[in-house]
Amino acid sequence: MSSVHPPVCKLAVVASSVVSFVLQGCAIFLSASVAAVPVREADQHGIGLARARSLQPGDEARLVVSVLGEPADQQRSCVLDGITWRYPIRAWNDKANRPEIVPAVRLRTGFDKSGTLVDWRFVDPFTGRSLPVREAPDGARRWFRSLSQAPPPIPPRIDLANTLIPGKTKQQDVERALGQWRPDLYCGNGGPVPVVDKTIVESGSVWDWYVDRPSPLFVPPHFLVVSFDKQGSLIGWHFEATYPGGKK
């Protein structure tokens, strides 16, 4: 890993149209001016990079799940007619100087049967417990300003308190606001994000958005992408940074 982020490796397509993935990290070199923001509850669930690197080409999906857990979604890939699994991950995390992959925090939005927002909170993806927002509004704004010192693109700055208003905000308003940031992970990586987990419950519905951390602002995650061939055998995995200086 780099000193700030998980690694990112790129898919290489050679003249013979054989696609090669690297089953180990190479460094993401993003701006050192953008500080890591620890979330101790989430960061303790990091997956050792050495453990992830134990996965080998040809491994079955069940073995990948045993190491990385269930993916947030699965998408068709244009590469070898295969499938990609996408895992939202923290980039600006407390394990930044260690070989750890940290799953993204969830921003949980609950709606009644009319599609009106009832409440929202941040949730630990492993325990399901609510996570407090320790990042002050001024600190979050300074953090976003520091992104502008790095190469573009950067996500839009979205104030959650002004966006998610219980009793007023509708589902389509949430989707419109939080869906503004749609970086394309490209052909072999499953296409654009964000990934949203939508569940129907007795009282209405629950939408889980993936974020880097609990914050007054909407801070999108980065992604770990796992690729399988059409027989369901592992090709490889790599990381995708979407900002700053990533892909838009």
C-alpha positions in Angstrom: 0.0 0.0 0.0 0.9 3.6 -0.4 1.1 5.9 2.6 -2.4 7.2 2.0 -4.5 4.7 0.0 -5.0 1.1 -0.9 -3.1 0.1 -4.1 -4.5 0.2 -7.6 -3.6 -2.1 -10.5 -4.7 -1.6 -14.0 -6.0 -4.2 -16.4 -3.7 -4.7 -19.3 -5.1 -5.8 -22.7 -2.4 -7.2 -25.1 -2.6 -7.6 -28.8 -3.8 -11.2 -28.5 -6.9 -9.8 -26.5 -5.7 -11.9 -23.5 -6.4 -9.9 -20.4 -4.0 -10.0 -17.5 -4.7 -8.9 -14.0 -2.2 -8.5 -11.2 -3.2 -10.3 -7.9 -1.3 -7.9 -5.8 -1.3 -4.2 -5.1 0.5 -1.5 -6.9 0.5 2.0 -5.3 -2.1 4.7 -5.8 -0.2 8.0 -5.9 -2.7 10.6 -4.9 -2.2 13.9 -3.2 -0.4 13.6 0.1 -2.2 16.9 1.1 -5.4 14.9 1.6 -5.4 13.5 5.1 -6.6 10.1 6.2 -9.6 10.3 8.6 -9.7 7.3 11.0 -12.9 5.5 11.9 -11.8 3.1 14.6 -14.9 1.0 14.6 -14.7 0.4 10.8 -10.9 0.3 10.5 -10.7 -2.7 12.9 -12.4 -4.8 10.3 -9.6 -4.4 7.8 -8.7 -7.5 5.6 -5.0 -8.2 5.4 -3.5 -7.5 2.0 -1.4 -10.6 2.4 -4.6 -12.7 2.8 -6.1 -11.1 -0.3 -3.0 -11.9 -2.2 -3.4 -15.6 -1.3 -6.2 -15.8 -3.9 -5.0 -17.4 -7.1 -6.2 -17.4 -10.7 -8.7 -20.2 -11.2 -10.0 -20.0 -7.6 -13.8 -20.5 -7.2 -16.1 -17.7 -6.1 -16.8 -19.4 -2.8 -13.1 -19.1 -1.9 -13.1 -15.4 -2.8 -16.1 -14.9 -0.5 -14.3 -16.6 2.3 -11.5 -14.1 2.0 -13.2 -10.8 0.9 -16.8 -11.4 2.0 -19.9 -10.9 -0.2 -19.6 -8.2 -2.9 -21.8 -5.1 -3.0 -22.9 -6.0 -6.5 -22.1 -8.1 -9.6 -21.9 -6.8 -13.1 -21.3 -8.2 -16.5 -17.8 -7.4 -17.9 -16.9 -6.9 -21.6 -13.7 -8.7 -20.8 -13.7 -12.4 -21.8 -17.5 -12.3 -21.4 -17.0 -12.5 -17.6 -18.4 -11.1 -14.4 -17.0 -8.4 -12.0 -17.7 -8.2 -8.3 -17.4 -4.7 -6.8 -16.4 -4.0 -3.2 -16.7 -0.4 -1.9 -13.7 0.3 0.4 -12.3 3.1 2.5 -9.3 4.9 1.0 -8.8 7.6 3.7 -8.5 5.1 6.6 -6.6 4.4 9.8 -4.9 1.5 8.2 -3.4 3.7 5.4 0.2 2.8 6.4 -0.5 -0.9 6.8 -1.5 -3.7 4.3 -5.2 -3.6 5.1 -8.4 -3.4 2.9 -11.2 -1.7 4.9 -14.8 -2.1 3.8 -16.7 1.1 3.3 -19.1 2.5 5.9 -22.9 2.5 5.0 -25.1 5.6 4.9 -28.5 4.1 5.7 -31.6 6.0 4.6 -35.0 4.8 5.7 -38.2 5.6 3.8 -41.9 5.1 4.6 -44.3 3.5 2.2 -44.9 6.8 0.4 -41.2 7.1 -0.3 -40.6 9.9 2.2 -37.4 9.9 4.2 -38.0 8.8 7.8 -34.4 8.9 9.1 -30.8 8.4 8.2 -27.6 7.3 9.9 -24.2 5.8 9.4 -23.8 2.1 10.0 -20.8 -0.3 10.7 -21.0 -2.9 7.8 -20.0 -5.7 10.1 -21.9 -5.1 13.4 -24.9 -3.1 12.0 -24.4 -0.6 14.8 -24.8 3.1 14.3 -21.5 5.1 13.9 -21.2 8.6 15.3 -20.1 11.5 13.2 -16.8 12.7 14.8 -15.7 14.9 11.9 -16.7 18.5 12.5 -18.4 20.4 9.6 -15.5 22.8 9.3 -13.0 19.9 9.2 -15.0 18.1 6.5 -15.1 21.3 4.4 -11.3 21.7 4.8 -10.8 18.1 3.8 -12.8 18.6 0.6 -10.9 21.8 -0.1 -7.7 19.8 0.1 -8.9 17.6 -2.7 -8.7 20.7 -5.0 -5.0 20.7 -4.5 -4.8 17.3 -6.3 -5.5 16.6 -10.0 -9.2 16.5 -10.9 -11.8 15.0 -10.8 -13.2 15.3 -7.3 -16.7 14.5 -6.1 -19.4 17.2 -5.7 -19.6 18.5 -2.2 -23.0 17.4 -0.7 -24.1 18.6 2.8 -26.1 15.7 4.2 -28.0 17.7 6.8 -29.3 20.0 4.0 -30.0 17.1 1.6 -31.5 14.4 3.9 -34.5 16.0 5.7 -36.8 13.5 7.5 -40.4 14.0 6.7 -39.6 16.0 3.6 -37.0 14.5 1.3 -38.3 11.9 -1.2 -36.5 8.9 -2.5 -36.0 10.5 -5.9 -34.5 13.5 -4.2 -32.0 11.3 -2.5 -31.1 9.4 -5.6 -30.7 12.6 -7.6 -28.5 14.2 -5.0 -26.3 11.3 -3.9 -26.2 9.9 -7.5 -24.5 13.0 -8.8 -21.1 11.3 -8.5 -21.1 8.6 -11.1 -17.5 7.7 -12.0 -17.1 5.1 -14.7 -15.0 2.1 -13.6 -14.8 1.2 -17.3 -15.6 -1.8 -19.4 -13.8 -4.6 -17.6 -14.7 -3.2 -14.1 -18.5 -3.2 -14.3 -19.3 0.3 -15.5 -20.5 3.3 -13.5 -21.1 3.6 -9.7 -22.5 4.4 -7.1 -23.7 1.1 -5.8 -26.9 1.3 -3.7 -28.3 -1.6 -1.7 -32.1 -1.3 -1.7 -34.3 -3.4 0.6 -38.1 -3.5 1.0 -39.1 -3.7 4.7 -42.6 -3.8 6.3 -42.5 -0.1 7.1 -41.3 0.9 3.6 -37.8 0.6 2.3 -34.1 1.0 3.3 -31.4 2.2 1.0 -27.8 1.7 1.9 -25.2 4.0 0.2 -21.5 3.3 0.6 -19.3 6.0 1.9 -15.7 6.4 3.1 -16.7 7.5 6.6 -19.4 9.1 8.8 -19.2 12.8 7.9 -21.3 15.9 7.6 -20.6 15.7 3.9 -21.1 12.8 1.4 -17.7 11.2 1.0 -17.8 8.5 -1.7 -15.7 5.3 -1.3 -13.2 3.8 -3.7 -13.5 0.2 -5.0 -11.9 -3.2 -5.0 -12.9 -5.0 -8.2 -12.7 -8.8 -8.6 -12.9 -10.4 -12.1 -14.1 -13.8 -13.1 -14.3 -15.5 -16.5 -17.5 -16.9 -17.9 -16.9 -20.2 -16.2 -16.8 -18.4 -12.8 -13.1 -18.9 -12.2 -11.1 -16.0 -10.7 -9.0 -14.0 -13.1 -7.8 -11.4 -10.6 -8.5 -8.4 -8.5 -7.4 -4.8 -8.4 -8.3 -1.4 -6.8 -10.0 1.5 -8.5 -9.5 5.1 -7.2 -12.2 7.3 -8.6 -10.8 10.6 -7.1 -8.9 12.8 -6.9 -7.1 12.3 -10.2 -9.0 9.1 -10.7 -11.6 8.4 -13.3 -14.8 10.3 -13.8 
